[in-house]
Amino acid sequence: MRSIFMAGFALAGALTLSACDTMPAAKADAKEAKAAATEAAATQMTETQLFEVFHDGRINQFYDFKTYQSFLDVGETAYRLTRIGGGPKGETLVFGLTKADKKKGLNTPAAMIWDGKAEASENFYGEMHKHGRIYVFDNMADMKHVRELGHPNFMFTEIGMGPKGETVVFVLNKANKKKKPVAQIEKYKAMNGMK
């Protein structure tokens, strides 16, 4: 009888130790799940930025604002990925790259979005220099539409608002065509250091 009691006591102790061992694992799993959810939320909140300049029969595309601004000042980028005939109408497509991304090639953010291997976030900002105007976008679909057709269907225009007196066109769509694009205007001003 005593040996049965001792065996039962030992079994209960082993189960208690086993339960204690799994408690930290369960907490660790919950902690990892929470961290993954936080990371996913942060990724979703991240803003996709794309900048395009139509120049000399080429589409120059940038995902980095500093590289884009440098191109506007100088007319060239130190690092680039070029695709002859890669544009929607056979234009040469040039992706301006940062020094850190020069070895990524096709895996740079702008090229991956262009190729459909990555999607732009819902939190989107885009600028396009075309026909002596600056077009400003708050979603990727409108930017693709203007790139392919050459003009927007709906817009709000500010003459002379650009840094060199260009007309700035805030591109709208059916959903927001009846409202002044205050958020787009403020974002454009903030991006370009305007008050």
C-alpha positions in Angstrom: 0.0 0.0 0.0 2.8 2.3 0.9 4.5 1.7 -2.5 1.3 2.6 -4.3 1.0 5.8 -2.3 4.7 6.7 -3.0 4.2 6.0 -6.7 1.1 8.2 -6.8 2.9 11.0 -5.0 5.9 10.7 -7.5 3.4 10.7 -10.4 1.7 13.8 -9.1 5.0 15.5 -8.6 6.1 14.7 -12.2 2.8 16.1 -13.5 3.3 19.3 -11.5 6.8 19.7 -12.8 5.6 18.9 -16.4 2.9 21.6 -16.1 5.4 24.1 -14.7 7.7 23.4 -17.7 4.9 24.1 -20.2 3.7 27.3 -18.6 6.6 29.4 -19.8 6.3 27.8 -23.3 2.6 28.8 -23.4 3.5 32.3 -22.2 6.3 32.5 -24.8 3.9 31.4 -27.6 1.4 34.1 -26.5 4.2 36.7 -26.4 5.4 35.7 -29.9 1.8 35.8 -31.2 1.4 39.3 -29.7 4.7 40.4 -31.2 3.7 39.1 -34.6 0.4 40.9 -34.5 2.1 44.1 -33.5 4.6 43.7 -36.4 1.8 43.0 -38.8 0.0 46.1 -37.6 3.1 48.2 -37.9 3.7 46.9 -41.5 0.2 47.7 -42.4 0.6 51.2 -41.0 3.8 51.8 -43.0 3.3 54.2 -45.8 4.2 53.2 -49.4 5.8 56.1 -51.2 6.4 56.2 -55.0 7.7 59.1 -57.1 7.8 59.1 -60.9 9.4 61.6 -63.3 8.7 61.3 -67.0 11.8 62.8 -68.6 13.5 62.3 -72.0 11.1 59.4 -73.0 11.9 57.6 -69.7 9.9 56.8 -66.6 12.2 57.4 -63.6 10.7 55.8 -60.5 11.8 56.2 -56.9 10.7 54.8 -53.6 13.1 56.9 -51.6 12.3 60.6 -51.2 15.9 61.7 -50.8 17.0 59.9 -54.0 13.9 61.4 -55.8 14.8 64.9 -54.7 18.4 64.4 -55.8 17.2 63.3 -59.2 15.1 66.5 -59.5 18.1 68.6 -58.7 20.7 66.8 -60.8 18.8 64.8 -63.4 20.6 61.5 -62.7 21.0 59.0 -59.9 24.2 57.3 -58.8 22.5 53.9 -58.7 19.7 52.6 -60.9 18.1 49.6 -62.4 17.1 50.1 -66.1 14.6 48.2 -68.2 14.6 49.2 -71.9 11.0 49.1 -73.1 9.7 48.3 -69.6 7.1 51.1 -69.5 3.4 50.8 -70.4 3.9 52.4 -73.8 7.4 51.0 -74.4 9.3 53.7 -72.5 12.6 52.9 -70.8 11.9 52.4 -67.1 14.6 53.5 -64.7 14.4 52.7 -61.0 16.5 55.1 -58.9 18.2 53.1 -56.1 19.7 54.0 -52.8 23.3 52.9 -52.1 22.0 50.4 -49.6 19.7 48.8 -52.2 21.9 48.8 -55.2 22.7 45.1 -55.0 19.0 44.1 -54.5 18.3 44.5 -58.2 14.7 43.3 -58.9 14.1 43.0 -55.1 14.0 46.8 -54.6 10.6 48.0 -53.3 9.7 50.1 -56.4 10.5 47.2 -58.8 8.7 44.7 -56.7 5.5 46.9 -56.7 5.9 47.5 -60.5 6.2 43.8 -61.1 3.2 42.9 -58.9 5.4 40.9 -56.4 4.6 43.4 -53.6 1.5 45.5 -53.0 1.4 49.1 -52.0 0.0 49.7 -48.5 -3.4 51.4 -48.1 -1.4 54.3 -46.6 0.0 55.5 -49.9 1.6 58.7 -51.1 2.7 59.2 -54.7 4.0 62.1 -56.9 4.4 62.1 -60.6 6.1 64.8 -62.7 4.6 64.7 -66.2 3.7 67.3 -68.8 5.2 70.1 -66.7 2.8 69.3 -63.9 3.1 67.5 -60.5 0.4 64.9 -59.9 -0.2 63.9 -56.3 -1.9 60.6 -55.4 -3.3 58.9 -52.3 -3.7 55.5 -53.8 -1.8 53.3 -56.2 -4.8 52.6 -58.5 -5.1 56.3 -59.4 -1.4 56.5 -60.1 -1.5 53.5 -62.5 -4.5 55.0 -64.2 -2.7 58.3 -64.9 0.5 56.5 -65.9 -1.3 54.4 -68.5 -3.8 57.0 -69.8 -1.8 60.2 -69.4 -4.4 62.1 -67.4 -6.8 61.8 -64.4 -10.6 61.7 -64.7 -11.1 63.7 -61.5 -8.8 66.2 -60.0 -8.3 69.3 -57.9 -5.8 71.7 -59.3 -3.5 74.3 -57.6 -1.9 76.5 -60.3 1.7 77.6 -59.4 1.8 75.6 -56.1 4.9 73.5 -57.1 8.4 74.4 -56.0 9.3 75.9 -59.4 5.8 77.3 -60.0 4.4 74.1 -61.5 0.7 73.3 -61.4 0.0 70.7 -58.8 -2.8 68.3 -59.6 -4.3 66.3 -56.7 -5.8 63.2 -58.4 -9.2 62.2 -57.2 -11.6 59.3 -58.1 -15.3 58.6 -58.0 -15.3 58.1 -54.3 -13.8 61.4 -53.3 -14.4 63.7 -56.4 -16.8 66.0 -54.6 -14.4 66.9 -51.7 -11.4 69.2 -51.5 -8.4 66.9 -50.9 -7.3 68.6 -47.7 -5.3 65.6 -46.5 -3.5 65.2 -49.9 -2.7 68.9 -49.9 -1.3 68.9 -46.4 0.8 65.8 -47.1 2.2 67.3 -50.3 3.2 70.5 -48.4 4.8 68.4 -45.6 6.7 66.2 -48.0 8.0 69.3 -49.9 8.8 71.5 -46.9 6.0 74.0 -47.6 3.9 75.8 -45.0 
